[in-house]
């Protein structure tokens, strides 16, 4: 995952996913236990990461672009979508991201 001047870019084998900063309205840092046992509704889980659609209360339906089962970051968009990413350096990524967007705390 990369933070560019315009967007959060998720590098994937097939194609890149770009989430523009103006679309991000909130950044949340859930505990690892909060997303444990999330139900995969459509996607991949295991050897090549955890990608696709997942569901877990109280977060509801989410799109995951995760390479690990820790360091979760939830990005809520203005379109009402919840996107989950797992950067290696979570705190550094979130600090840089918060300087690029205006979050609702």
PETAGI-V776147 format. One record per pair of residues at least 4 apart in sequence whose C-alpha atoms are under 6 Angstrom apart, sorted by the first residue. I is the first residue (numbers start at 1). J is the second residue. D is the distance in whole Angstrom. If there is no record, write none. Layout:
I_J_D ; I_J_D
This chain:
1_9_6 ; 1_10_5 ; 1_11_6 ; 2_8_6 ; 2_9_5 ; 3_8_5 ; 6_20_6 ; 7_19_5 ; 7_20_4 ; 7_21_5 ; 8_18_6 ; 8_19_5 ; 9_17_6 ; 9_18_4 ; 10_16_6 ; 10_17_5 ; 11_16_5 ; 12_16_5 ; 21_101_6 ; 23_77_5 ; 23_78_5 ; 24_76_6 ; 24_77_4 ; 25_76_6 ; 25_77_5 ; 25_78_6 ; 25_103_6 ; 26_75_6 ; 26_76_5 ; 26_103_5 ; 26_104_6 ; 27_74_6 ; 27_75_5 ; 28_73_6 ; 28_74_5 ; 29_73_5 ; 32_70_6 ; 38_55_6 ; 38_56_5 ; 39_54_5 ; 39_55_5 ; 40_54_4 ; 41_53_6 ; 41_54_5 ; 42_52_6 ; 42_53_5 ; 43_51_6 ; 43_52_4 ; 43_53_6 ; 44_50_6 ; 44_51_5 ; 45_49_6 ; 45_50_4 ; 49_66_6 ; 49_67_4 ; 50_66_5 ; 51_64_5 ; 51_65_5 ; 52_63_5 ; 52_64_5 ; 53_62_6 ; 53_63_5 ; 54_61_6 ; 54_62_5 ; 55_60_5 ; 55_61_5 ; 55_62_6 ; 56_60_5 ; 62_82_5 ; 62_83_6 ; 63_83_5 ; 64_83_6 ; 64_84_5 ; 65_85_5 ; 66_85_5 ; 66_86_5 ; 71_86_5 ; 71_90_6 ; 72_85_6 ; 72_86_5 ; 73_84_6 ; 73_85_5 ; 74_83_6 ; 74_84_5 ; 75_82_6 ; 75_83_5 ; 76_81_6 ; 76_82_5 ; 77_81_5 ; 93_97_6
